Amino acid sequence: MYKPGDVRVEQRPDPMIVEPTDAIIRLSATCVCGSDLWPYRGVEKLDGPRPMGHEYAGIVEEVGSEVRTVRPGQFVVGSFFASDNTCEICQSGYQTHCVHRQGAAPDGAQAERARIALADGTLVATPEAPSDDLVPSLLAASDVLGTGWFAAIAAEVGPGKTVAVVGDGAVGLLGVLAAKELGAERIIAMSRHADRQKLASEFGATDIVTERGDEGVARIKDLTGGLGAHSTIEAVGTQEAMMQAIHSTRAGGHVGYVGVNHDVSLPGDQLFFSGVHLHGGPAPVRRFLPDLIGRILRRDIDPGRVFDQTLPLEEAAEGYRAMDERRAIKVLLQP
Amino acid sequence: MYKPGDVRVEQRPDPMIVEPTDAIIRLSATCVCGSDLWPYRGVEKLDGPRPMGHEYAGIVEEVGSEVRTVRPGQFVVGSFFASDNTCEICQSGYQTHCVHRQGAAPDGAQAERARIALADGTLVATPEAPSDDLVPSLLAASDVLGTGWFAAIAAEVGPGKTVAVVGDGAVGLLGVLAAKELGAERIIAMSRHADRQKLASEFGATDIVTERGDEGVARIKDLTGGLGAHSTIEAVGTQEAMMQAIHSTRAGGHVGYVGVNHDVSLPGDQLFFSGVHLHGGPAPVRRFLPDLIGRILRRDIDPGRVFDQTLPLEEAAEGYRAMDERRAIKVLLQP
């Protein structure tokens, strides 16, 4: 990405092993993330051209001398954050805050090949090469599914609970799927787009609310005997969405927020008197990967359905446009 | 309180039963709360003269026709919020957000008598009249102990954990006591007042940090291998204290905040990338009262030690001054 709205596909040098803990993978599939739209729309500042992409699944081609748990030829999925998975913070399940974290794991995964840092801690290999039709779902596990799943865990979704989901992008939709898998009794998706409402319902939403802001909160209260949801997933990252999530939740309930916060400022008094639990941030996808990969390989879940458009990698720019203009929920790119 | 800095003790009509769910109690002791200092200092606006006080313990004198669980002659402690203790929100442990809540339970408890709303849900009677030396601790249970306890619960304090406590007022000090009782391995009290440091240590603090703000955070990091505390109790309510608490906590850790937020605005991006859990608000003291009363009657804990000054009720104005000027941690008033 050269500047907002300007995405180009160029020949770059093949990535190389730099650290002995690196791996090089050949991508089977990659995609455009909702968070890639922040710089695309100029909301997040770019310091010059940036290789894009942090979601990936593919075949290991080469590993550094210290890599022990993955080997060339294996199919792997990795978290978008590199982590050693052994430090105290990783062991507590917060691999996104690994004491050896190095930012995004791949240095531009919207590519044919990518270097993955801390390969042992970051990558999870499948028992055998998955069939092609499972690749989109495995790709989704690397970020968007793992993020929706973390939001549901952070919101303490569980049996008997009513869950509200703010945001109908791919993460919000997979938050619906996660809530369903985690046993929620009722799942209220907040969406005003017919295609997304349909997918939300297929993923397990029991109710659709089209209102936003205060009106959206009022609808959630109406649907929950005036109390609010037990658990609310926030998957947008704006001021309105955060406040909508907080006020849609009953006292003692849980808000799981994973929309990357931009220009958000939470009024302390409103938060204080809401009595909710608030937890979120960049999702420690690595914590959930073995479980999620298992669910996908057993065909219990089909998160790859969020990819409603597939393009060759060369047409990445069109993929960004389609997502920016909401013509696509999420675009898969084939290298 | 007539206006900031102007507290007067006046003859007012005796409180009467208004609702059939009311009780009238004769106060054995009452006190000045840290939150009473907000209007005293002019930070919180007063709409004309206000009867003050919401912490109480005493003898039931009269009950309304629908009151079933307490009777005249019993010694009772109550939460500072009235709650029915039967609604869905109360049953989930958030009595401060009872669907029938009516604000503060007593209408001015810095008095000889007070009317307590929703007496059945709000009051807890002791098995027999307690000995006089236990009254200060039982009074503390009605708010300041219950609030410090809730902060520790909200911060998920437990065995093996390192706990940081921001704020050395009575609530923060009783947060230290709660952390000790709940099995914390290490308790770091942040305080720069010798008398409060001493009491913190006696309540169970293992370390004292005198720095504040970013320097305070750096000291907590130093003491925790660079990671931050597992659990942080925030008992002030200012912007600095909230940010100090959030940044003193490791990713995946828990901040329990009970300082009434005034002019606090939490930057969404800092909260997002901190990866902490945030929970707090007005403490549902009622949830903890039976347990806390038991601990006090068994003399396991002595929270009444936060009262380092006792005055007759007529000298309430001096009590406010002493707390405002930090000459006293907390002032007990004897009606």
Interface residues (C-beta under 8 A of the other chain):
Chain A: E88 I89 S92 G93 Y94 T96 H97 V99 G225 G226 L227 G237 Q239 M242 R250 A251 G252 Y257 V260 N261 H262 D263 V264 S265 L266 P267 G268 D269 L271 F272 F273 S274 G275 V276 H277 L278 H279 G280 G281 P282
Chain B: E88 I89 S92 G93 Y94 T96 H97 V99 G225 G226 L227 G237 Q239 M242 R250 A251 G252 Y257 V260 N261 H262 D263 V264 S265 L266 P267 G268 D269 L271 F272 F273 S274 G275 V276 H277 L278 H279 G280 G281 P282
